Amino acid sequence: MSAEDVPDLSGLKTKGTVSSVDLWRHGLTKTTAALRLGLDHLVTPTGQVVGGGRFSAGTKRTPTQARVHELARGFLFDMDGVLQRCGVAIPGAGDFIRYLRKKKIPFALLTNECRYTNEQLATKLNTLLELTSDEVILQPDQIYSAACSAGDFFKRLLRHHFRGSVYCIGEDGLQSALRDAYASVGSEAEQSVDGEAGPVPTVLCGADAFDAESMTPVEFVCIGSVHADNTRDIERAAEYVRSNAARVVYTCPDYFDIYSDGRLAFGMPMPVVELLERVLGCASYGLGKPNPHMVRMAADILLKRHHLDWTNVLFVGDSLNTDIRSAVENGISSVLVLSGTTSLEKLAKSAIRPDYVFESVHELHLALQEGDQE
């Protein structure tokens, strides 16, 4: 498609059109800005361009000068690639959080991160984003992670009298969530026929040895992210799958992460999951996004507390296959940011389409401020 085929960008008459050059802050002509961002590849058969449109022109509303709060009364954020990237803050993310706090716009974080507890995540983000005052800091109860989802998965099984043990490949966040789930039954020793205390369900991690006399059989292997060598742990997990027919669950469908300088970071669950499936012929089940349980729990955190519904919320993420897919499948308006794992080239080939595209949350922040001034 040539530059001449790009629709006129001067008006914002429908959701999906591109906002003014001032929004993108490139100082280019409208056509040049569209081409630099690759938007000529994103023209749909109906002539719409996927781009960062002003929030006063949403699909559920006529394009009046309605203020931004009428459309976006709450936000659901992914974390990695949106607010931070492998331990480095996304530029402008801290300012955006401070803006939302100032405007009293509620938000929650929905992340497939499973290496840290919610308390560790909140502390880490507050430090990275330089959120220091009590009025703006992130709280642990604003976060729902894939580790939380794994814990809830096993809590449900245990409520229904499941009593198998689980072998965990993961770091503090996942291990803590599983041990919390098992804490309610860990002290309830099963009674054998002669009244002696029997084996109890247990969470095994790393090199923990299985003891058939004190532990129930390992019936699940739970695979999370581990950014360290874990070859021996994978072998132990494979043996539980091979010899015990243990079922496989995992926290995140990603194969890699990306450092802030563009280097690839391995240690994500999917290479291990696929190895077990291919070698042992087992099946697996994902507990993180896009599992609908994640969105249901986000509803408890965001919607019920603040009396919202999904028509008032924007889901901001960097991944088409987890964040934007979750939004699309649950009827939530979506914002894709290009500061993480998705490029415009990947977006152009995807059947999953976001409602808005911004380079980062900084540009999203500018769009919100623009809506405030109308």
SULNORBEL-V261198 format. One line per field, one symbol per residue. phi: phi as a letter, one per 40 degrees, with the letter a starting at -180 (. if undefined). burial: I if it has 16 or more other C-alpha atoms within 10 Angstrom, else O. A space follows every 10 residues. Layout:
# SULNORBEL-V261198
phi: ???
burial: ???
This chain:
# SULNORBEL-V261198
phi: .ccccccdcc bbcbchcccc cdccfbgbcd cccccccgcc cbccdcgcbc acccccbccc bccccccdcc bbcabbbcbc gbbaafgbcc dgcccccccc cccfccaabb bccbcbcccc cccccccccf cbcccbccbd ccbbbccdcc ccdcdccccc gcbccbbbba bdcccccccc ccccbccccc ccdcgccbcb cacbbfcdcc bccbbcdcbb bbbbcbcacb dccccccccc cccbfccbba cacccabbcc cgccbchccc dcdccccccb gcbaacbcdc dcdccccccc cccccbfbbc cbbbcbabbc cbcccdcccb gbcbbcbccb cbbccccccc ccbccbbbca ccccdccccc cccc
burial: OOOOOIIOIO OIIIIIIIII IOIIOOOOOI IOIIOOIIII IIIOOOOIII IIIIIIIIOO OOIOOIIIIO IIIIIIIIII IIIIIOOIII IIIIIIIIII IOOOOIIIII IIIIIIIIOO IIIOIIOIII IOOOOIIIII OIIIIIIIII IIIIIOOIOO OOIIIIIIII IOIIIIIIII IIOOIIOOOI OOOOOOOIII IIIIIIOOOI OOOOIIIIII IIIIIIOOOO OOIIOIIIOI IIOOIIIIII IIIIIIIIII OOOOOIIIII OIIIOIIOOO OIOOOIIIII IOOIIOIIIO IIIOOOOOOI OIIIIIIIII OIIIIIIIOO OIIIIIIIII IIIIOOIIOO OOIIIIIIII IIIIIIIIOI IOOO
